[in-house]
Amino acid sequence: MEAVESSRQETSPQIASNFVPWEASRASAQAKILDLLQLVIRARKSRALRIVIIVSAWDLLKHKRVSPDKWLAEKAPLVWQFLNANKEKRPYIVYGISAQGDDYSQATTLREFIKPSERIRVVSEQQSSSDITKPLVWALE
């Protein structure tokens, strides 16, 4: 018992000197997203809440042939698990959105579109569209 206490006393000053105070800026993106979701859920109390997650710059990922929901499961598993654990009470959907419709390095492809609004891509697991209001419409249904 004395040996354990003496080893604690020996390491305590070393631990204290390496101590770095916690700052929100050091939290992971997933932790920040979950914190925000939990704050919103708590504020809404028992009122219905439909959650929309948007992955921007989706055009950079389209060659990977993965759905936005599967991308979230791979890249942000903690957020995906939280959403899936609560999907009966709080349904969610994940959209991949591209304002350009393609990578800027593909300028010739982008010029083929007459209207810039036609370049917009809004992708979910079920469909693809150029209607940028889809996520908002789904959330308000």
C-alpha positions in Angstrom: 0.0 0.0 0.0 2.8 2.4 0.9 4.6 1.6 -2.4 1.4 2.5 -4.4 1.0 5.8 -2.5 4.7 6.7 -3.0 4.4 6.0 -6.7 1.4 8.3 -6.9 3.3 11.1 -5.2 6.2 10.7 -7.6 4.1 11.0 -10.7 1.7 13.7 -9.6 4.0 16.6 -10.2 4.9 15.3 -13.6 1.2 14.9 -14.6 0.5 18.4 -13.3 3.3 20.0 -15.3 1.9 18.3 -18.5 -1.7 19.3 -17.8 -3.3 21.3 -20.7 -6.6 22.9 -19.9 -9.6 21.8 -22.0 -10.7 24.0 -24.8 -13.7 23.5 -27.1 -11.5 24.2 -30.1 -9.7 20.9 -29.3 -12.8 18.8 -29.4 -13.3 16.6 -32.5 -15.8 17.6 -35.1 -18.0 14.6 -34.2 -18.1 15.7 -30.5 -19.1 19.2 -31.5 -21.9 17.9 -33.8 -23.2 15.6 -31.1 -23.1 18.3 -28.5 -25.1 20.6 -30.8 -27.6 17.9 -31.6 -28.1 17.1 -28.0 -28.6 20.8 -27.1 -31.3 21.2 -29.9 -33.0 17.9 -28.8 -33.1 19.1 -25.2 -34.4 22.5 -26.1 -37.2 21.0 -28.2 -38.3 18.7 -25.3 -41.0 16.4 -26.7 -41.7 18.2 -29.9 -41.0 16.3 -33.1 -37.6 16.8 -34.7 -36.4 15.6 -38.1 -32.7 15.9 -38.5 -31.0 16.7 -41.8 -27.2 16.2 -42.2 -25.6 17.8 -45.2 -22.2 16.8 -46.6 -20.9 19.7 -48.7 -18.6 19.4 -51.8 -20.3 16.1 -52.7 -18.9 16.5 -56.2 -15.4 15.6 -54.8 -16.8 12.3 -53.6 -19.0 11.2 -56.5 -16.3 9.0 -58.1 -16.3 6.9 -54.9 -19.8 5.6 -55.6 -20.9 5.8 -52.0 -24.2 7.1 -50.6 -24.2 10.1 -48.3 -25.5 7.9 -45.4 -22.7 5.3 -46.0 -20.1 8.1 -46.2 -21.3 9.4 -42.8 -21.1 5.9 -41.3 -17.5 5.6 -42.5 -16.2 9.1 -41.8 -18.3 10.1 -38.7 -19.3 6.8 -37.1 -20.1 8.3 -33.7 -22.6 10.7 -35.3 -24.1 8.0 -37.5 -24.5 5.7 -34.4 -26.2 8.4 -32.5 -28.6 9.1 -35.3 -29.4 5.4 -35.9 -29.9 4.7 -32.2 -32.6 7.4 -32.1 -34.1 7.2 -35.6 -37.6 6.1 -34.5 -38.0 9.1 -32.3 -36.0 11.5 -34.4 -35.9 10.5 -38.1 -32.9 11.7 -40.1 -31.6 11.8 -43.6 -28.1 12.6 -45.0 -27.7 14.6 -48.2 -24.6 15.2 -50.2 -24.7 18.6 -51.8 -22.6 20.1 -54.6 -23.2 23.7 -55.6 -20.9 23.4 -58.6 -22.1 20.0 -59.8 -18.5 18.9 -60.6 -14.9 19.5 -59.6 -13.6 22.9 -60.9 -10.9 21.1 -62.7 -13.6 19.8 -65.0 -14.4 23.4 -66.3 -15.5 22.2 -69.7 -18.2 20.0 -68.1 -19.4 22.9 -66.0 -19.7 25.2 -69.0 -22.1 22.8 -70.7 -24.9 23.8 -68.3 -26.9 26.8 -69.5 -28.1 27.8 -66.1 -25.9 27.6 -63.0 -28.9 26.3 -61.0 -28.8 23.1 -63.1 -25.3 22.3 -61.9 -26.5 21.9 -58.3 -26.6 18.3 -57.1 -28.6 17.2 -54.1 -28.0 13.5 -53.5 -29.6 11.2 -50.9 -29.7 7.5 -50.7 -33.0 7.5 -52.6 -32.5 10.1 -55.3 -30.5 12.8 -57.0 -31.9 16.2 -57.9 -30.9 19.9 -58.6 -33.5 21.1 -56.1 -31.5 22.8 -53.3 -34.6 23.0 -51.2 -35.0 19.2 -50.8 -33.3 19.0 -47.4 -35.5 21.8 -46.0 -38.7 20.4 -47.4 -37.9 17.0 -45.9 -37.1 18.5 -42.5 -40.4 20.4 -42.5 -42.7 17.6 -43.6 
